[in-house]
Every structure is written in C-alpha cells, then in structure tokens.
Amino acid sequence: MKKTSSKKTSSAKLATKASKALKSKATSKITKSLAGSVLAQAKAK
C-alpha cells in the first residue's frame, strides 16, 4: 500500500493557542507535545 503525505495545515488561530500553551509553565508535557505538532503543521507566515 502506498503512503500519501498529508497536506493538512493548522489554522492561524489554533497555531496562536498552541504557541501560548508552549510558553506557559503550567502546561503539561502531553499538551506541549500536541501544541508542537499543531505548530509543525501550521503554515509559515
């Protein structure tokens, strides 16, 4: 079976929330991991 790459991107609004989560000291490790994934999928400005 052939793998296809996903072309999905995160919205700017979601990327902003993910960035804030990464900067917060109260954020759990799993939340930071998910936030990092969101930012990796976000479109560059």
C-alpha positions as CSV (number, residue, x, y, z in Angstrom):
1,M,0.0,0.0,0.0
2,K,1.4,3.4,-1.0
3,K,1.7,6.1,1.7
4,T,0.5,9.5,0.8
5,S,1.6,12.6,2.6
6,S,-1.0,14.7,4.4
7,K,-1.4,18.2,3.1
8,K,-3.5,19.3,6.1
9,T,-2.5,22.5,7.9
10,S,-3.5,24.1,11.2
11,S,-5.3,27.4,11.3
12,A,-3.6,30.5,12.4
13,K,-6.0,30.8,15.4
14,L,-5.1,27.3,16.5
15,A,-1.4,27.9,16.0
16,T,-1.6,31.0,18.2
17,K,-3.3,29.0,21.0
18,A,-0.6,26.3,20.6
19,S,2.2,28.9,20.9
20,K,0.7,30.2,24.1
21,A,0.4,26.7,25.5
22,L,4.1,26.1,24.8
23,K,5.1,29.3,26.6
24,S,3.0,28.6,29.7
25,K,4.8,27.0,32.6
26,A,1.5,25.4,33.8
27,T,1.1,23.3,30.6
28,S,1.5,19.5,30.8
29,K,4.1,17.6,28.8
30,I,1.4,16.0,26.6
31,T,-0.2,19.3,25.9
32,K,3.1,20.8,24.9
33,S,3.7,17.8,22.6
34,L,0.4,18.3,20.9
35,A,1.0,22.0,20.6
36,G,4.3,21.3,18.9
37,S,2.5,19.1,16.4
38,V,0.0,21.8,15.7
39,L,2.8,24.3,15.1
40,A,4.6,21.9,12.8
41,Q,1.5,21.7,10.7
42,A,0.8,25.4,10.6
43,K,1.5,27.4,7.5
44,A,4.5,29.7,7.7
45,K,3.9,33.4,7.5
